[in-house]
């Protein structure tokens, strides 16, 4: 299965095992961090690469 570049609330919820509201809160927080760094964001979606860097500490090999 091809991995998408953007994660949805469902992706975050399933990956971290959190509730829907917590997943949305995480997406908002990560998007705010990315906006501060000058990146464009999409509401309700988060960059998979940034998510993995934040939660796993390193960029994963592509």
Predicted model as a PDB file, atoms N, CA, C, CB and O in Angstrom, pLDDT in the B-factor column:
MODEL        1                                                                  
ATOM      1  N   UNK A   1       0.839  -1.187   0.000  1.00 58.00           N  
ATOM      2  CA  UNK A   1       0.000   0.000   0.000  1.00 58.00           C  
ATOM      3  C   UNK A   1       0.881   1.247   0.000  1.00 58.00           C  
ATOM      4  CB  UNK A   1      -0.953   0.000   1.219  1.00 58.00           C  
ATOM      5  O   UNK A   1       1.856   1.332   0.747  1.00 58.00           O  
ATOM      6  N   UNK A   2       0.531   2.194  -0.833  1.00 69.00           N  
ATOM      7  CA  UNK A   2       1.296   3.428  -0.944  1.00 69.00           C  
ATOM      8  C   UNK A   2       1.017   4.332   0.246  1.00 69.00           C  
ATOM      9  CB  UNK A   2       0.968   4.153  -2.255  1.00 69.00           C  
ATOM     10  O   UNK A   2      -0.135   4.526   0.636  1.00 69.00           O  
ATOM     11  N   UNK A   3       2.083   4.883   0.819  1.00 76.00           N  
ATOM     12  CA  UNK A   3       1.925   5.782   1.956  1.00 76.00           C  
ATOM     13  C   UNK A   3       1.670   7.199   1.460  1.00 76.00           C  
ATOM     14  CB  UNK A   3       3.172   5.741   2.866  1.00 76.00           C  
ATOM     15  O   UNK A   3       2.353   7.679   0.555  1.00 76.00           O  
ATOM     16  N   UNK A   4       0.687   7.862   2.053  1.00 88.00           N  
ATOM     17  CA  UNK A   4       0.358   9.236   1.692  1.00 88.00           C  
ATOM     18  C   UNK A   4       1.331  10.188   2.367  1.00 88.00           C  
ATOM     19  CB  UNK A   4      -1.095   9.578   2.083  1.00 88.00           C  
ATOM     20  O   UNK A   4       1.886   9.883   3.423  1.00 88.00           O  
ATOM     21  N   UNK A   5       1.534  11.351   1.742  1.00 92.00           N  
ATOM     22  CA  UNK A   5       2.426  12.368   2.308  1.00 92.00           C  
ATOM     23  C   UNK A   5       1.787  13.093   3.485  1.00 92.00           C  
ATOM     24  CB  UNK A   5       2.822  13.376   1.238  1.00 92.00           C  
ATOM     25  O   UNK A   5       2.487  13.586   4.370  1.00 92.00           O  
ATOM     26  N   UNK A   6       0.457  13.159   3.497  1.00 96.00           N  
ATOM     27  CA  UNK A   6      -0.251  13.837   4.581  1.00 96.00           C  
ATOM     28  C   UNK A   6      -1.042  12.818   5.394  1.00 96.00           C  
ATOM     29  CB  UNK A   6      -1.189  14.938   4.026  1.00 96.00           C  
ATOM     30  O   UNK A   6      -1.629  11.884   4.848  1.00 96.00           O  
ATOM     31  N   UNK A   7      -1.045  13.017   6.694  1.00 96.00           N  
ATOM     32  CA  UNK A   7      -1.804  12.140   7.592  1.00 96.00           C  
ATOM     33  C   UNK A   7      -3.098  12.832   7.993  1.00 96.00           C  
ATOM     34  CB  UNK A   7      -0.968  11.769   8.853  1.00 96.00           C  
ATOM     35  O   UNK A   7      -3.127  14.044   8.210  1.00 96.00           O  
ATOM     36  N   UNK A   8      -4.160  12.053   8.088  1.00 96.00           N  
ATOM     37  CA  UNK A   8      -5.446  12.557   8.550  1.00 96.00           C  
ATOM     38  C   UNK A   8      -5.589  12.276  10.044  1.00 96.00           C  
ATOM     39  CB  UNK A   8      -6.613  11.915   7.753  1.00 96.00           C  
ATOM     40  O   UNK A   8      -4.713  11.674  10.666  1.00 96.00           O  
ATOM     41  N   UNK A   9      -6.708  12.723  10.602  1.00 97.00           N  
ATOM     42  CA  UNK A   9      -6.987  12.452  12.003  1.00 97.00           C  
ATOM     43  C   UNK A   9      -6.996  10.951  12.256  1.00 97.00           C  
ATOM     44  CB  UNK A   9      -8.327  13.076  12.419  1.00 97.00           C  
ATOM     45  O   UNK A   9      -6.473  10.491  13.271  1.00 97.00           O  
ATOM     46  N   UNK A  10      -7.583  10.187  11.346  1.00 96.00           N  
ATOM     47  CA  UNK A  10      -7.658   8.732  11.510  1.00 96.00           C  
ATOM     48  C   UNK A  10      -6.264   8.110  11.531  1.00 96.00           C  
ATOM     49  CB  UNK A  10      -8.495   8.108  10.382  1.00 96.00           C  
ATOM     50  O   UNK A  10      -5.993   7.219  12.336  1.00 96.00           O  
ATOM     51  N   UNK A  11      -5.382   8.577  10.650  1.00 96.00           N  
ATOM     52  CA  UNK A  11      -4.013   8.061  10.619  1.00 96.00           C  
ATOM     53  C   UNK A  11      -3.297   8.329  11.946  1.00 96.00           C  
ATOM     54  CB  UNK A  11      -3.229   8.695   9.455  1.00 96.00           C  
ATOM     55  O   UNK A  11      -2.651   7.440  12.501  1.00 96.00           O  
ATOM     56  N   UNK A  12      -3.417   9.556  12.447  1.00 96.00           N  
ATOM     57  CA  UNK A  12      -2.766   9.933  13.708  1.00 96.00           C  
ATOM     58  C   UNK A  12      -3.370   9.127  14.855  1.00 96.00           C  
ATOM     59  CB  UNK A  12      -2.914  11.461  13.978  1.00 96.00           C  
ATOM     60  O   UNK A  12      -2.646   8.610  15.706  1.00 96.00           O  
ATOM     61  N   UNK A  13      -4.686   9.023  14.875  1.00 97.00           N  
ATOM     62  CA  UNK A  13      -5.402   8.281  15.931  1.00 97.00           C  
ATOM     63  C   UNK A  13      -4.934   6.830  15.983  1.00 97.00           C  
ATOM     64  CB  UNK A  13      -6.932   8.334  15.695  1.00 97.00           C  
ATOM     65  O   UNK A  13      -4.638   6.311  17.060  1.00 97.00           O  
ATOM     66  N   UNK A  14      -4.866   6.174  14.830  1.00 96.00           N  
ATOM     67  CA  UNK A  14      -4.472   4.772  14.784  1.00 96.00           C  
ATOM     68  C   UNK A  14      -2.983   4.584  15.091  1.00 96.00           C  
ATOM     69  CB  UNK A  14      -4.797   4.187  13.419  1.00 96.00           C  
ATOM     70  O   UNK A  14      -2.607   3.618  15.755  1.00 96.00           O  
ATOM     71  N   UNK A  15      -2.151   5.484  14.623  1.00 94.00           N  
ATOM     72  CA  UNK A  15      -0.711   5.373  14.845  1.00 94.00           C  
ATOM     73  C   UNK A  15      -0.356   5.520  16.318  1.00 94.00           C  
ATOM     74  CB  UNK A  15       0.029   6.421  14.030  1.00 94.00           C  
ATOM     75  O   UNK A  15       0.467   4.771  16.845  1.00 94.00           O  
ATOM     76  N   UNK A  16      -0.988   6.498  16.984  1.00 95.00           N  
ATOM     77  CA  UNK A  16      -0.647   6.779  18.378  1.00 95.00           C  
ATOM     78  C   UNK A  16      -1.590   6.116  19.385  1.00 95.00           C  
ATOM     79  CB  UNK A  16      -0.646   8.265  18.603  1.00 95.00           C  
ATOM     80  O   UNK A  16      -1.281   6.067  20.575  1.00 95.00           O  
ATOM     81  N   UNK A  17      -2.723   5.612  18.929  1.00 96.00           N  
ATOM     82  CA  UNK A  17      -3.683   4.994  19.841  1.00 96.00           C  
ATOM     83  C   UNK A  17      -4.350   5.995  20.752  1.00 96.00           C  
ATOM     84  CB  UNK A  17      -3.007   3.947  20.667  1.00 96.00           C  
ATOM     85  O   UNK A  17      -4.541   5.737  21.940  1.00 96.00           O  
ATOM     86  N   UNK A  18      -4.710   7.153  20.188  1.00 97.00           N  
ATOM     87  CA  UNK A  18      -5.351   8.208  20.973  1.00 97.00           C  
ATOM     88  C   UNK A  18      -6.772   8.442  20.469  1.00 97.00           C  
ATOM     89  CB  UNK A  18      -4.529   9.519  20.906  1.00 97.00           C  
ATOM     90  O   UNK A  18      -7.184   7.873  19.458  1.00 97.00           O  
ATOM     91  N   UNK A  19      -7.511   9.282  21.182  1.00 97.00           N  
ATOM     92  CA  UNK A  19      -8.878   9.607  20.790  1.00 97.00           C  
ATOM     93  C   UNK A  19      -8.883  10.566  19.595  1.00 97.00           C  
ATOM     94  CB  UNK A  19      -9.643  10.225  21.977  1.00 97.00           C  
ATOM     95  O   UNK A  19      -7.850  11.131  19.233  1.00 97.00           O  
ATOM     96  N   UNK A  20     -10.058  10.740  18.991  1.00 97.00           N  
ATOM     97  CA  UNK A  20     -10.198  11.665  17.863  1.00 97.00           C  
ATOM     98  C   UNK A  20      -9.832  13.083  18.276  1.00 97.00           C  
ATOM     99  CB  UNK A  20     -11.631  11.632  17.314  1.00 97.00           C  
ATOM    100  O   UNK A  20      -9.109  13.772  17.555  1.00 97.00           O  
ATOM    101  N   UNK A  21     -10.325  13.526  19.430  1.00 97.00           N  
ATOM    102  CA  UNK A  21     -10.052  14.899  19.859  1.00 97.00           C  
ATOM    103  C   UNK A  21      -8.558  15.110  20.117  1.00 97.00           C  
ATOM    104  CB  UNK A  21     -10.859  15.234  21.125  1.00 97.00           C  
ATOM    105  O   UNK A  21      -8.020  16.171  19.802  1.00 97.00           O  
ATOM    106  N   UNK A  22      -7.897  14.122  20.680  1.00 97.00           N  
ATOM    107  CA  UNK A  22      -6.451  14.217  20.918  1.00 97.00           C  
ATOM    108  C   UNK A  22      -5.690  14.246  19.588  1.00 97.00           C  
ATOM    109  CB  UNK A  22      -5.963  13.031  21.790  1.00 97.00           C  
ATOM    110  O   UNK A  22      -4.720  14.989  19.443  1.00 97.00           O  
ATOM    111  N   UNK A  23      -6.129  13.440  18.623  1.00 97.00           N  
ATOM    112  CA  UNK A  23      -5.486  13.415  17.306  1.00 97.00           C  
ATOM    113  C   UNK A  23      -5.597  14.786  16.635  1.00 97.00           C  
ATOM    114  CB  UNK A  23      -6.122  12.322  16.409  1.00 97.00           C  
ATOM    115  O   UNK A  23      -4.624  15.280  16.064  1.00 97.00           O  
ATOM    116  N   UNK A  24      -6.784  15.402  16.702  1.00 97.00           N  
ATOM    117  CA  UNK A  24      -6.956  16.734  16.117  1.00 97.00           C  
ATOM    118  C   UNK A  24      -6.079  17.762  16.830  1.00 97.00           C  
ATOM    119  CB  UNK A  24      -8.431  17.164  16.182  1.00 97.00           C  
ATOM    120  O   UNK A  24      -5.511  18.646  16.189  1.00 97.00           O  
ATOM    121  N   UNK A  25      -5.968  17.647  18.147  1.00 97.00           N  
ATOM    122  CA  UNK A  25      -5.137  18.574  18.919  1.00 97.00           C  
ATOM    123  C   UNK A  25      -3.670  18.446  18.495  1.00 97.00           C  
ATOM    124  CB  UNK A  25      -5.287  18.303  20.441  1.00 97.00           C  
ATOM    125  O   UNK A  25      -2.972  19.451  18.357  1.00 97.00           O  
ATOM    126  N   UNK A  26      -3.209  17.222  18.292  1.00 97.00           N  
ATOM    127  CA  UNK A  26      -1.832  16.977  17.856  1.00 97.00           C  
ATOM    128  C   UNK A  26      -1.613  17.571  16.463  1.00 97.00           C  
ATOM    129  CB  UNK A  26      -1.518  15.454  17.854  1.00 97.00           C  
ATOM    130  O   UNK A  26      -0.587  18.205  16.214  1.00 97.00           O  
ATOM    131  N   UNK A  27      -2.567  17.369  15.560  1.00 97.00           N  
ATOM    132  CA  UNK A  27      -2.459  17.921  14.208  1.00 97.00           C  
ATOM    133  C   UNK A  27      -2.374  19.439  14.256  1.00 97.00           C  
ATOM    134  CB  UNK A  27      -3.655  17.484  13.347  1.00 97.00           C  
ATOM    135  O   UNK A  27      -1.539  20.033  13.574  1.00 97.00           O  
ATOM    136  N   UNK A  28      -3.229  20.074  15.055  1.00 97.00           N  
ATOM    137  CA  UNK A  28      -3.193  21.540  15.177  1.00 97.00           C  
ATOM    138  C   UNK A  28      -1.849  22.014  15.707  1.00 97.00           C  
ATOM    139  CB  UNK A  28      -4.317  22.030  16.099  1.00 97.00           C  
ATOM    140  O   UNK A  28      -1.283  22.979  15.193  1.00 97.00           O  
ATOM    141  N   UNK A  29      -1.334  21.340  16.733  1.00 97.00           N  
ATOM    142  CA  UNK A  29      -0.057  21.734  17.328  1.00 97.00           C  
ATOM    143  C   UNK A  29       1.080  21.601  16.315  1.00 97.00           C  
ATOM    144  CB  UNK A  29       0.239  20.881  18.575  1.00 97.00           C  
ATOM    145  O   UNK A  29       1.897  22.511  16.178  1.00 97.00           O  
ATOM    146  N   UNK A  30       1.136  20.477  15.608  1.00 97.00           N  
ATOM    147  CA  UNK A  30       2.196  20.272  14.626  1.00 97.00           C  
ATOM    148  C   UNK A  30       2.082  21.267  13.481  1.00 97.00           C  
ATOM    149  CB  UNK A  30       2.155  18.845  14.086  1.00 97.00           C  
ATOM    150  O   UNK A  30       3.094  21.784  13.009  1.00 97.00           O  
ATOM    151  N   UNK A  31       0.852  21.544  13.024  1.00 96.00           N  
ATOM    152  CA  UNK A  31       0.671  22.527  11.956  1.00 96.00           C  
ATOM    153  C   UNK A  31       1.081  23.927  12.402  1.00 96.00           C  
ATOM    154  CB  UNK A  31      -0.782  22.537  11.491  1.00 96.00           C  
ATOM    155  O   UNK A  31       1.650  24.685  11.617  1.00 96.00           O  
ATOM    156  N   UNK A  32       0.798  24.276  13.658  1.00 96.00           N  
ATOM    157  CA  UNK A  32       1.231  25.581  14.172  1.00 96.00           C  
ATOM    158  C   UNK A  32       2.756  25.679  14.191  1.00 96.00           C  
ATOM    159  CB  UNK A  32       0.668  25.817  15.589  1.00 96.00           C  
ATOM    160  O   UNK A  32       3.317  26.719  13.847  1.00 96.00           O  
ATOM    161  N   UNK A  33       3.417  24.608  14.589  1.00 95.00           N  
ATOM    162  CA  UNK A  33       4.882  24.584  14.589  1.00 95.00           C  
ATOM    163  C   UNK A  33       5.414  24.759  13.169  1.00 95.00           C  
ATOM    164  CB  UNK A  33       5.406  23.263  15.199  1.00 95.00           C  
ATOM    165  O   UNK A  33       6.372  25.499  12.946  1.00 95.00           O  
ATOM    166  N   UNK A  34       4.793  24.079  12.217  1.00 95.00           N  
ATOM    167  CA  UNK A  34       5.241  24.174  10.829  1.00 95.00           C  
ATOM    168  C   UNK A  34       5.010  25.578  10.266  1.00 95.00           C  
ATOM    169  CB  UNK A  34       4.516  23.136   9.965  1.00 95.00           C  
ATOM    170  O   UNK A  34       5.847  26.093   9.525  1.00 95.00           O  
ATOM    171  N   UNK A  35       3.869  26.204  10.616  1.00 96.00           N  
ATOM    172  CA  UNK A  35       3.586  27.573  10.161  1.00 96.00           C  
ATOM    173  C   UNK A  35       4.651  28.532  10.676  1.00 96.00           C  
ATOM    174  CB  UNK A  35       2.184  28.029  10.632  1.00 96.00           C  
ATOM    175  O   UNK A  35       5.104  29.413   9.945  1.00 96.00           O  
ATOM    176  N   UNK A  36       5.055  28.361  11.941  1.00 96.00           N  
ATOM    177  CA  UNK A  36       6.087  29.215  12.528  1.00 96.00           C  
ATOM    178  C   UNK A  36       7.418  29.080  11.792  1.00 96.00           C  
ATOM    179  CB  UNK A  36       6.275  28.875  14.004  1.00 96.00           C  
ATOM    180  O   UNK A  36       8.222  30.011  11.770  1.00 96.00           O  
ATOM    181  N   UNK A  37       7.642  27.906  11.187  1.00 94.00           N  
ATOM    182  CA  UNK A  37       8.871  27.664  10.437  1.00 94.00           C  
ATOM    183  C   UNK A  37       8.739  28.100   8.980  1.00 94.00           C  
ATOM    184  CB  UNK A  37       9.244  26.190  10.506  1.00 94.00           C  
ATOM    185  O   UNK A  37       9.686  27.981   8.202  1.00 94.00           O  
ATOM    186  N   UNK A  38       7.560  28.606   8.613  1.00 96.00           N  
ATOM    187  CA  UNK A  38       7.357  29.124   7.271  1.00 96.00           C  
ATOM    188  C   UNK A  38       6.764  28.148   6.268  1.00 96.00           C  
ATOM    189  CB  UNK A  38       8.628  29.600   6.756  1.00 96.00           C  
ATOM    190  O   UNK A  38       6.748  28.436   5.071  1.00 96.00           O  
ATOM    191  N   UNK A  39       6.277  27.001   6.726  1.00 94.00           N  
ATOM    192  CA  UNK A  39       5.681  26.021   5.835  1.00 94.00           C  
ATOM    193  C   UNK A  39       4.188  26.288   5.669  1.00 94.00           C  
ATOM    194  CB  UNK A  39       5.916  24.602   6.363  1.00 94.00           C  
ATOM    195  O   UNK A  39       3.544  26.838   6.562  1.00 94.00           O  
ATOM    196  N   UNK A  40       3.649  25.894   4.526  1.00 95.00           N  
ATOM    197  CA  UNK A  40       2.209  25.921   4.314  1.00 95.00           C  
ATOM    198  C   UNK A  40       1.614  24.664   4.939  1.00 95.00           C  
ATOM    199  CB  UNK A  40       1.859  26.017   2.791  1.00 95.00           C  
ATOM    200  O   UNK A  40       2.238  23.603   4.934  1.00 95.00           O  
ATOM    201  N   UNK A  41       0.407  24.789   5.475  1.00 94.00           N  
ATOM    202  CA  UNK A  41      -0.260  23.641   6.084  1.00 94.00           C  
ATOM    203  C   UNK A  41      -1.686  23.531   5.564  1.00 94.00           C  
ATOM    204  CB  UNK A  41      -0.256  23.757   7.621  1.00 94.00           C  
ATOM    205  O   UNK A  41      -2.223  24.478   4.989  1.00 94.00           O  
ATOM    206  N   UNK A  42      -2.286  22.382   5.768  1.00 94.00           N  
ATOM    207  CA  UNK A  42      -3.678  22.148   5.404  1.00 94.00           C  
ATOM    208  C   UNK A  42      -4.403  21.732   6.675  1.00 94.00           C  
ATOM    209  CB  UNK A  42      -3.815  21.055   4.270  1.00 94.00           C  
ATOM    210  O   UNK A  42      -3.993  20.798   7.365  1.00 94.00           O  
ATOM    211  N   UNK A  43      -5.472  22.430   6.969  1.00 94.00           N  
ATOM    212  CA  UNK A  43      -6.255  22.143   8.172  1.00 94.00           C  
ATOM    213  C   UNK A  43      -6.730  20.697   8.170  1.00 94.00           C  
ATOM    214  CB  UNK A  43      -7.457  23.095   8.277  1.00 94.00           C  
ATOM    215  O   UNK A  43      -7.253  20.209   7.168  1.00 94.00           O  
ATOM    216  N   UNK A  44      -6.545  20.015   9.297  1.00 95.00           N  
ATOM    217  CA  UNK A  44      -7.000  18.639   9.437  1.00 95.00           C  
ATOM    218  C   UNK A  44      -6.049  17.602   8.860  1.00 95.00           C  
ATOM    219  CB  UNK A  44      -8.320  18.494   8.792  1.00 95.00           C  
ATOM    220  O   UNK A  44      -6.347  16.407   8.879  1.00 95.00           O  
ATOM    221  N   UNK A  45      -4.903  18.050   8.346  1.00 97.00           N  
ATOM    222  CA  UNK A  45      -3.883  17.148   7.790  1.00 97.00           C  
ATOM    223  C   UNK A  45      -2.528  17.574   8.335  1.00 97.00           C  
ATOM    224  CB  UNK A  45      -3.888  17.169   6.213  1.00 97.00           C  
ATOM    225  O   UNK A  45      -2.317  18.746   8.647  1.00 97.00           O  
ATOM    226  N   UNK A  46      -1.623  16.630   8.448  1.00 97.00           N  
ATOM    227  CA  UNK A  46      -0.275  16.953   8.908  1.00 97.00           C  
ATOM    228  C   UNK A  46       0.723  16.186   8.044  1.00 97.00           C  
ATOM    229  CB  UNK A  46      -0.091  16.606  10.427  1.00 97.00           C  
ATOM    230  O   UNK A  46       0.456  15.063   7.615  1.00 97.00           O  
ATOM    231  N   UNK A  47       1.857  16.797   7.802  1.00 94.00           N  
ATOM    232  CA  UNK A  47       2.912  16.161   7.021  1.00 94.00           C  
ATOM    233  C   UNK A  47       3.380  14.886   7.721  1.00 94.00           C  
ATOM    234  CB  UNK A  47       4.097  17.133   6.811  1.00 94.00           C  
ATOM    235  O   UNK A  47       3.741  14.909   8.897  1.00 94.00           O  
ATOM    236  N   UNK A  48       3.370  13.779   6.987  1.00 93.00           N  
ATOM    237  CA  UNK A  48       3.823  12.506   7.555  1.00 93.00           C  
ATOM    238  C   UNK A  48       5.294  12.603   7.957  1.00 93.00           C  
ATOM    239  CB  UNK A  48       3.615  11.349   6.543  1.00 93.00           C  
ATOM    240  O   UNK A  48       5.686  12.095   9.008  1.00 93.00           O  
ATOM    241  N   UNK A  49       6.099  13.247   7.131  1.00 92.00           N  
ATOM    242  CA  UNK A  49       7.532  13.367   7.408  1.00 92.00           C  
ATOM    243  C   UNK A  49       7.765  14.148   8.709  1.00 92.00           C  
ATOM    244  CB  UNK A  49       8.254  14.061   6.226  1.00 92.00           C  
ATOM    245  O   UNK A  49       8.563  13.730   9.549  1.00 92.00           O  
ATOM    246  N   UNK A  50       7.069  15.281   8.874  1.00 94.00           N  
ATOM    247  CA  UNK A  50       7.235  16.076  10.092  1.00 94.00           C  
ATOM    248  C   UNK A  50       6.721  15.307  11.311  1.00 94.00           C  
ATOM    249  CB  UNK A  50       6.496  17.426   9.962  1.00 94.00           C  
ATOM    250  O   UNK A  50       7.359  15.315  12.364  1.00 94.00           O  
ATOM    251  N   UNK A  51       5.581  14.649  11.173  1.00 95.00           N  
ATOM    252  CA  UNK A  51       5.011  13.842  12.252  1.00 95.00           C  
ATOM    253  C   UNK A  51       6.027  12.802  12.727  1.00 95.00           C  
ATOM    254  CB  UNK A  51       3.709  13.149  11.784  1.00 95.00           C  
ATOM    255  O   UNK A  51       6.264  12.652  13.925  1.00 95.00           O  
ATOM    256  N   UNK A  52       6.623  12.088  11.769  1.00 92.00           N  
ATOM    257  CA  UNK A  52       7.579  11.038  12.123  1.00 92.00           C  
ATOM    258  C   UNK A  52       8.848  11.609  12.751  1.00 92.00           C  
ATOM    259  CB  UNK A  52       7.938  10.221  10.889  1.00 92.00           C  
ATOM    260  O   UNK A  52       9.419  10.997  13.653  1.00 92.00           O  
ATOM    261  N   UNK A  53       9.293  12.769  12.285  1.00 93.00           N  
ATOM    262  CA  UNK A  53      10.466  13.400  12.886  1.00 93.00           C  
ATOM    263  C   UNK A  53      10.191  13.789  14.331  1.00 93.00           C  
ATOM    264  CB  UNK A  53      10.888  14.631  12.079  1.00 93.00           C  
ATOM    265  O   UNK A  53      11.046  13.616  15.199  1.00 93.00           O  
ATOM    266  N   UNK A  54       8.997  14.316  14.589  1.00 93.00           N  
ATOM    267  CA  UNK A  54       8.645  14.758  15.942  1.00 93.00           C  
ATOM    268  C   UNK A  54       8.459  13.565  16.878  1.00 93.00           C  
ATOM    269  CB  UNK A  54       7.362  15.609  15.912  1.00 93.00           C  
ATOM    270  O   UNK A  54       8.961  13.575  18.002  1.00 93.00           O  
ATOM    271  N   UNK A  55       7.741  12.537  16.423  1.00 91.00           N  
ATOM    272  CA  UNK A  55       7.417  11.425  17.310  1.00 91.00           C  
ATOM    273  C   UNK A  55       8.473  10.328  17.368  1.00 91.00           C  
ATOM    274  CB  UNK A  55       6.132  10.831  16.892  1.00 91.00           C  
ATOM    275  O   UNK A  55       8.559   9.603  18.360  1.00 91.00           O  
ATOM    276  N   UNK A  56       9.269  10.201  16.322  1.00 88.00           N  
ATOM    277  CA  UNK A  56      10.282   9.144  16.317  1.00 88.00           C  
ATOM    278  C   UNK A  56      11.693   9.686  16.449  1.00 88.00           C  
ATOM    279  CB  UNK A  56      10.175   8.333  15.052  1.00 88.00           C  
ATOM    280  O   UNK A  56      12.640   8.916  16.607  1.00 88.00           O  
ATOM    281  N   UNK A  57      11.846  10.996  16.388  1.00 86.00           N  
ATOM    282  CA  UNK A  57      13.134  11.623  16.648  1.00 86.00           C  
ATOM    283  C   UNK A  57      14.091  11.715  15.472  1.00 86.00           C  
ATOM    284  CB  UNK A  57      13.792  10.901  17.713  1.00 86.00           C  
ATOM    285  O   UNK A  57      15.052  12.483  15.514  1.00 86.00           O  
ATOM    286  N   UNK A  58      13.845  10.954  14.441  1.00 69.00           N  
ATOM    287  CA  UNK A  58      14.707  11.016  13.258  1.00 69.00           C  
ATOM    288  C   UNK A  58      13.847  10.887  12.012  1.00 69.00           C  
ATOM    289  CB  UNK A  58      15.796   9.901  13.292  1.00 69.00           C  
ATOM    290  O   UNK A  58      12.737  10.358  12.058  1.00 69.00           O  
ATOM    291  N   UNK A  59      14.369  11.371  10.915  1.00 60.00           N  
ATOM    292  CA  UNK A  59      13.668  11.209   9.639  1.00 60.00           C  
ATOM    293  C   UNK A  59      13.841   9.762   9.192  1.00 60.00           C  
ATOM    294  CB  UNK A  59      14.209  12.211   8.547  1.00 60.00           C  
ATOM    295  O   UNK A  59      14.940   9.210   9.261  1.00 60.00           O  
ATOM    296  N   UNK A  60      12.778   9.167   8.746  1.00 57.00           N  
ATOM    297  CA  UNK A  60      12.839   7.786   8.263  1.00 57.00           C  
ATOM    298  C   UNK A  60      13.340   7.767   6.829  1.00 57.00           C  
ATOM    299  CB  UNK A  60      11.455   7.102   8.361  1.00 57.00           C  
ATOM    300  O   UNK A  60      13.114   8.712   6.073  1.00 57.00           O  
ATOM    301  N   UNK A  61      14.005   6.711   6.464  1.00 55.00           N  
ATOM    302  CA  UNK A  61      14.478   6.547   5.095  1.00 55.00           C  
ATOM    303  C   UNK A  61      13.279   6.368   4.166  1.00 55.00           C  
ATOM    304  CB  UNK A  61      15.449   5.337   4.985  1.00 55.00           C  
ATOM    305  O   UNK A  61      12.301   5.709   4.521  1.00 55.00           O  
ATOM    306  N   UNK A  62      13.362   6.952   2.988  1.00 52.00           N  
ATOM    307  CA  UNK A  62      12.236   6.864   2.056  1.00 52.00           C  
ATOM    308  C   UNK A  62      12.364   5.701   1.144  1.00 52.00           C  
ATOM    309  CB  UNK A  62      12.111   8.111   1.250  1.00 52.00           C  
ATOM    310  O   UNK A  62      11.498   5.483   0.296  1.00 52.00           O  
TER     311      UNK A  62                                                      
ENDMDL                                                                          
END                                                                             
